[in-house]
């Protein structure tokens, strides 16, 4: 997987990111995870201890531990670069341990200053008329085009989600409307517009939903 400095990427423990200058980044392990489960009320948000491997020509492999609380954290790496964790998925649920192979970290390597923008998942649902606990029918990831309009209703960027539903777009700080295109110009699935505020030096998670029309 080839990525650029300043643009977030999602890494599982089976993926290596290739960066400019022959550098490589690998997400190796989650050595501990005390984040508060989504279905439990906690007095502390908890934290996760992540381990990465950074490879650069002439300097070999460096192990980079990073503490994310509850998901975000940063660490300096060789060459004046910064590794920043934006998101760690999945979110824990009470009594359901997460297998190491199921962790996915959204990270960004920044060369000069903090970058900003929006990222998230695009999904479509419902996938069936009725859902039962014994027969769940989860929403599906969707590859789609998203248009970003600023406070003056001017289109400033577009993002295309991949087959896993993930999108990322660099944006200046400001308020934006996300307008989802309906694939192929059809009536359904229908994208549900939403708004997002991007802060300086921050990447905000803004998931986008499409209505499948199934009832």
C-alpha positions as CSV (number, residue, x, y, z in Angstrom):
1,X,0.0,0.0,0.0
2,X,1.5,3.3,-1.1
3,X,0.6,6.4,0.9
4,X,1.7,10.1,1.1
5,X,2.9,12.2,4.0
6,X,0.1,14.0,5.7
7,X,-2.7,11.7,4.4
8,X,-4.3,9.2,6.8
9,X,-4.3,5.5,6.0
10,X,-5.9,2.5,7.7
11,X,-3.5,-0.3,8.7
12,X,-4.2,-3.8,9.9
13,X,-1.5,-6.0,11.2
14,X,-1.1,-7.7,7.8
15,X,-0.5,-4.4,5.8
16,X,2.7,-2.5,5.2
17,X,2.5,1.1,4.1
18,X,5.1,2.4,1.6
19,X,6.0,6.0,2.1
20,X,8.2,8.4,0.1
21,X,12.0,7.9,0.2
22,X,11.8,4.1,0.6
23,X,10.3,4.3,4.1
24,X,7.9,1.7,5.4
25,X,5.4,1.6,8.3
26,X,3.9,-1.5,9.8
27,X,1.3,-1.9,12.5
28,X,2.7,-4.7,14.6
29,X,0.6,-5.2,17.7
30,X,-1.8,-4.0,20.3
31,X,0.0,-4.8,23.5
32,X,-2.8,-3.7,25.8
33,X,-6.3,-2.3,25.4
34,X,-8.2,-0.8,28.4
35,X,-10.5,1.4,26.4
36,X,-14.0,1.7,27.9
37,X,-16.4,-0.7,26.2
38,X,-19.2,1.0,24.1
39,X,-21.9,-0.7,26.1
40,X,-20.5,0.1,29.6
41,X,-20.4,3.4,31.5
42,X,-16.9,4.1,32.7
43,X,-15.3,6.9,34.8
44,X,-12.1,6.6,32.7
45,X,-12.0,6.4,28.9
46,X,-9.0,4.0,29.1
47,X,-6.1,3.7,26.6
48,X,-4.5,1.3,24.1
49,X,-0.8,0.6,23.8
50,X,0.1,0.2,20.1
51,X,3.4,-1.0,18.5
52,X,4.6,0.0,15.1
53,X,7.7,-0.7,13.0
54,X,9.3,2.1,11.1
55,X,11.8,1.2,8.3
56,X,14.1,3.8,6.6
57,X,17.0,3.4,4.2
58,X,20.3,3.3,6.1
59,X,18.8,3.1,9.6
60,X,17.1,-0.3,9.5
61,X,13.9,-1.1,11.5
62,X,12.9,0.9,14.5
63,X,10.1,-0.2,16.9
64,X,7.8,2.7,17.8
65,X,5.5,2.2,20.9
66,X,2.6,4.6,21.0
67,X,0.0,5.2,23.7
68,X,-3.4,6.1,22.4
69,X,-6.0,7.5,24.8
70,X,-8.7,6.5,24.0
71,X,-7.6,6.2,20.4
72,X,-5.5,9.2,19.5
73,X,-1.8,9.6,20.2
74,X,1.5,10.7,18.6
75,X,5.2,9.8,18.6
76,X,8.3,11.2,16.9
77,X,10.1,9.0,14.4
78,X,13.4,9.4,12.6
79,X,13.9,12.1,10.1
80,X,11.9,14.8,11.9
81,X,8.6,12.9,11.1
82,X,5.6,12.4,13.4
83,X,3.4,9.3,13.6
84,X,-0.1,10.1,14.7
85,X,-2.9,7.7,15.5
86,X,-6.3,9.1,14.6
87,X,-8.6,6.1,15.3
88,X,-8.4,2.5,16.5
89,X,-11.1,0.1,15.6
90,X,-13.1,-1.9,16.6
91,X,-14.4,-0.3,19.7
92,X,-14.5,-2.7,22.6
93,X,-17.7,-4.3,23.9
94,X,-18.2,-5.7,27.3
95,X,-17.3,-9.4,27.5
96,X,-16.1,-9.6,23.9
97,X,-12.3,-9.7,23.6
98,X,-10.8,-8.4,20.3
99,X,-8.6,-10.7,18.4
100,X,-5.2,-9.1,17.5
101,X,-5.8,-9.7,13.8
102,X,-9.1,-7.7,13.9
103,X,-7.5,-4.4,15.0
104,X,-7.3,-1.6,12.5
105,X,-5.4,1.6,13.2
106,X,-6.0,4.8,11.2
107,X,-2.6,6.7,11.2
108,X,-0.9,9.6,9.5
109,X,2.8,10.3,9.0
110,X,3.4,14.1,9.0
111,X,6.6,15.7,7.6
112,X,6.0,19.3,8.6
113,X,3.2,20.4,10.9
114,X,-0.2,18.9,11.6
115,X,-2.6,18.3,8.7
116,X,-6.4,18.4,8.8
117,X,-9.4,16.9,7.0
118,X,-12.2,14.4,7.3
119,X,-12.3,10.6,7.1
120,X,-14.8,7.8,7.8
121,X,-16.9,4.9,6.7
122,X,-19.5,4.9,4.0
123,X,-22.2,2.3,4.4
124,X,-25.7,1.3,3.1
125,X,-28.5,-0.2,5.1
126,X,-30.7,-1.8,6.0
127,X,-29.6,-4.9,4.2
128,X,-32.8,-6.9,4.9
129,X,-36.4,-6.1,6.0
130,X,-36.1,-7.4,9.5
131,X,-33.1,-7.9,11.9
132,X,-33.1,-10.4,14.7
133,X,-30.5,-10.9,17.4
134,X,-30.1,-14.5,16.3
135,X,-29.9,-13.5,12.6
136,X,-28.1,-10.1,12.3
137,X,-28.2,-8.2,9.1
138,X,-25.5,-5.5,9.3
139,X,-25.1,-2.5,7.0
140,X,-22.7,-3.0,4.1
141,X,-19.7,-1.0,3.0
142,X,-20.2,1.1,-0.1
143,X,-17.9,2.6,-2.7
144,X,-19.4,6.1,-3.4
145,X,-18.5,9.7,-4.3
146,X,-18.8,12.4,-1.6
147,X,-18.9,16.1,-2.4
148,X,-17.7,18.6,0.2
149,X,-19.2,22.1,0.2
150,X,-18.0,25.0,2.3
151,X,-20.0,27.5,4.3
152,X,-20.6,29.5,1.0
153,X,-22.1,26.3,-0.6
154,X,-19.0,26.1,-3.0
155,X,-17.7,22.6,-3.8
156,X,-14.1,22.4,-2.5
157,X,-13.3,18.7,-2.6
158,X,-14.5,15.3,-3.6
159,X,-13.7,11.9,-1.9
160,X,-14.2,8.4,-3.2
161,X,-14.7,5.6,-0.7
162,X,-13.0,2.3,-1.4
163,X,-14.6,-1.1,-1.5
164,X,-14.3,-1.3,2.3
165,X,-16.2,2.0,2.6
166,X,-13.2,4.0,3.8
167,X,-12.7,7.6,2.6
168,X,-10.2,10.3,3.4
169,X,-10.1,13.9,2.2
170,X,-7.7,16.8,3.1
171,X,-9.6,20.0,4.1
172,X,-8.7,23.3,5.5
173,X,-10.3,24.1,8.9
174,X,-13.9,25.1,8.5
175,X,-17.6,24.0,8.3
176,X,-18.6,21.7,5.5
177,X,-21.6,20.0,4.1
178,X,-21.1,16.4,2.9
179,X,-23.3,15.6,-0.1
180,X,-23.3,11.9,-1.1
181,X,-23.8,11.1,-4.8
182,X,-26.3,8.3,-5.5
183,X,-24.3,5.6,-7.4
184,X,-25.1,5.5,-11.1
185,X,-27.7,8.3,-10.8
186,X,-30.3,5.8,-9.6
187,X,-33.0,6.7,-7.0
188,X,-31.6,4.2,-4.5
189,X,-29.6,3.9,-2.4
190,X,-30.1,7.5,-1.3
191,X,-27.2,9.2,0.4
192,X,-28.0,11.1,3.6
193,X,-26.3,14.5,3.7
194,X,-24.5,15.5,6.9
195,X,-22.3,18.3,8.2
196,X,-18.8,18.3,9.7
197,X,-16.5,20.8,11.4
198,X,-12.8,20.5,10.7
199,X,-10.4,22.0,13.2
200,X,-6.9,23.1,12.6
201,X,-4.4,20.2,12.8
202,X,-7.2,17.6,13.3
203,X,-8.7,14.8,11.3
204,X,-12.4,14.4,12.2
205,X,-14.3,11.1,11.7
206,X,-17.5,11.7,9.8
207,X,-19.3,8.4,8.8
208,X,-21.8,8.7,5.9
209,X,-24.9,6.6,5.6
210,X,-26.9,5.6,2.5
211,X,-30.6,4.5,2.8
212,X,-31.1,1.2,0.8
213,X,-34.9,1.7,0.7
214,X,-35.4,-1.9,2.1
215,X,-38.3,-1.9,4.6
